[in-house]
Amino acid sequence: MSGCGRTRCDGTERPPAVVRLGPGDAAELAGLERVCFSHPWSEEQLAYGLGTSALHALGMRGADGALAAYCSFYCVAGEGEIVNIAVLPGLRGRGWGRALLAAVLQSATEMGIDRMFLEVRRSNEAAIGLYTAFGFVRTGIRPRYYPDTNEDALVMTLAMSGPAPGSSHEIP
């Protein structure tokens, strides 16, 4: 039986491969941050963070080779925190965020992380749905967490136990 390549056998496009990112990717990461977030990390902050052993980032490149999506996360003392998931606006809704989250959870499991948490805007229903589908549960609220709108953040937590849903691939 032959594979169907970049397109799934049902005709939908597969997200591209997930790759590890490092300090050398900081300029591209900062560019994606500026497009996706109202308070982006700077190139310097990203380069410094990715040069430490605590901050990690996985990304996906578009057909043109440019960084089109990424997820950053901290891993410290057995706990992980998802910092950001960013997908270019024109590529959202195609499973890229889902693929990144699965890869991050797989990587965290391999690092021995036993609990992941994150903050998400209360109004971000798409992200909340994604996190819930992966088993995250709401564990708190950070009132007026986001400085641009004073919107509350929901704190969501995942107890890690075994492979993450959809995490059957290697990360180069």
C-alpha positions as CSV (number, residue, x, y, z in Angstrom):
1,M,0.0,0.0,0.0
2,S,1.5,3.4,-0.9
3,G,1.3,6.6,1.2
4,C,-0.5,9.6,-0.1
5,G,2.5,12.1,0.4
6,R,1.8,15.6,1.7
7,T,-1.9,15.2,1.1
8,R,-3.9,12.8,3.2
9,C,-5.7,10.0,1.4
10,D,-8.9,11.8,2.1
11,G,-7.7,14.8,0.0
12,T,-6.8,17.1,2.9
13,E,-3.4,18.6,3.4
14,R,-1.1,17.3,6.1
15,P,0.7,19.8,8.3
16,P,4.4,20.0,7.6
17,A,7.0,18.2,9.8
18,V,7.7,19.6,13.3
19,V,11.3,20.6,13.9
20,R,13.3,21.8,16.9
21,L,14.2,25.5,16.9
22,G,17.1,27.2,18.6
23,P,18.8,30.5,19.2
24,G,19.6,30.8,15.4
25,D,15.9,30.9,14.7
26,A,15.2,33.9,17.0
27,A,14.8,36.5,14.2
28,E,12.1,34.3,12.4
29,L,10.4,33.6,15.7
30,A,10.3,37.3,16.6
31,G,8.8,38.0,13.2
32,L,6.0,35.4,13.8
33,E,5.5,36.8,17.3
34,R,4.9,40.3,15.9
35,V,2.3,39.0,13.4
36,C,0.4,36.9,16.0
37,F,0.6,38.6,19.4
38,S,-0.1,42.1,20.8
39,H,2.9,41.8,23.2
40,P,5.5,39.8,21.2
41,W,8.8,38.6,22.6
42,S,11.8,40.3,21.1
43,E,14.5,38.6,19.0
44,E,16.9,39.1,21.9
45,Q,14.6,37.6,24.5
46,L,14.0,34.6,22.3
47,A,17.7,34.1,21.5
48,Y,18.6,34.3,25.1
49,G,15.8,32.0,26.3
50,L,16.5,29.4,23.7
51,G,20.2,29.5,24.7
52,T,19.2,28.2,28.1
53,S,18.2,24.7,29.0
54,A,14.8,25.7,30.2
55,L,13.1,27.2,27.1
56,H,12.3,25.0,24.1
57,A,10.6,25.7,20.8
58,L,9.2,23.5,18.1
59,G,8.2,24.9,14.7
60,M,6.8,24.2,11.3
61,R,7.9,25.8,8.0
62,G,5.6,26.7,5.1
63,A,6.0,25.6,1.5
64,D,8.4,28.6,1.0
65,G,10.6,27.4,3.8
66,A,9.8,30.3,6.1
67,L,8.7,29.7,9.7
68,A,4.9,29.6,9.7
69,A,4.1,28.2,13.2
70,Y,5.7,27.4,16.5
71,C,5.1,26.5,20.1
72,S,7.5,27.5,22.9
73,F,7.5,25.9,26.3
74,Y,9.5,25.9,29.6
75,C,10.5,22.7,31.3
76,V,11.8,23.1,34.9
77,A,11.9,20.8,37.9
78,G,9.4,18.3,36.4
79,E,6.9,20.8,35.3
80,G,6.2,22.4,31.9
81,E,4.6,25.6,30.9
82,I,3.4,26.2,27.3
83,V,4.3,29.8,26.7
84,N,3.0,30.5,23.2
85,I,1.5,28.7,20.2
86,A,1.6,30.8,17.1
87,V,0.3,30.0,13.6
88,L,0.2,32.5,10.7
89,P,-3.4,33.7,10.4
90,G,-3.8,32.3,6.8
91,L,-2.8,28.8,8.0
92,R,-5.0,28.5,11.0
93,G,-7.7,25.9,11.1
94,R,-5.6,23.3,9.2
95,G,-4.3,21.3,12.1
96,W,-0.9,23.0,12.6
97,G,-1.6,24.0,16.2
98,R,-2.8,20.5,17.0
99,A,0.3,18.9,15.5
100,L,2.6,21.3,17.4
101,L,0.8,20.7,20.7
102,A,1.0,16.9,20.2
103,A,4.7,17.3,19.5
104,V,5.3,19.5,22.5
105,L,3.5,17.1,24.8
106,Q,5.5,14.2,23.4
107,S,8.7,16.1,23.9
108,A,7.7,17.0,27.5
109,T,6.9,13.4,28.2
110,E,10.4,12.4,26.9
111,M,11.9,15.0,29.2
112,G,10.2,13.5,32.2
113,I,7.7,16.3,32.7
114,D,4.7,15.1,34.8
115,R,2.5,18.3,34.7
116,M,2.0,20.9,32.0
117,F,0.1,24.2,32.4
118,L,-0.7,27.3,30.4
119,E,-2.6,30.5,30.4
120,V,-5.2,31.3,27.7
121,R,-7.4,34.3,27.1
122,R,-10.9,33.6,28.4
123,S,-12.3,34.6,24.9
124,N,-10.0,32.3,22.9
125,E,-12.6,29.5,22.3
126,A,-10.6,27.8,19.6
127,A,-7.5,27.5,21.8
128,I,-9.6,26.4,24.8
129,G,-11.2,23.7,22.6
130,L,-7.8,22.5,21.4
131,Y,-6.4,22.3,25.0
132,T,-9.5,20.5,26.3
133,A,-9.2,18.0,23.4
134,F,-5.7,17.1,24.7
135,G,-6.9,16.7,28.3
136,F,-6.1,20.1,29.8
137,V,-8.6,21.1,32.5
138,R,-9.3,24.6,33.9
139,T,-7.6,25.0,37.2
140,G,-7.7,28.7,37.9
141,I,-8.2,32.3,36.7
142,R,-5.6,35.1,36.5
143,P,-7.8,38.3,36.6
144,R,-6.8,41.1,34.2
145,Y,-3.8,39.1,33.1
146,Y,-3.5,40.5,29.5
147,P,-2.3,44.1,29.7
148,D,-3.6,45.1,26.2
149,T,-7.3,44.4,27.1
150,N,-7.2,43.5,30.9
151,E,-8.8,40.2,29.9
152,D,-8.7,37.4,32.3
153,A,-6.5,34.3,31.6
154,L,-7.8,30.8,32.3
155,V,-5.1,28.6,33.8
156,M,-5.3,25.1,32.4
157,T,-3.3,22.1,33.6
158,L,-2.6,18.6,32.2
159,A,-1.4,15.7,34.3
160,M,1.1,13.9,32.0
161,S,0.7,10.2,31.9
162,G,1.9,8.4,28.8
163,P,2.0,9.6,25.2
164,A,0.1,12.7,24.2
165,P,-2.9,12.2,21.8
166,G,-1.7,12.2,18.2
167,S,2.0,12.0,19.1
168,S,3.2,9.1,17.1
169,H,6.0,10.9,15.2
170,E,9.7,11.6,15.8
171,I,10.9,15.2,16.1
172,P,14.1,15.9,14.2
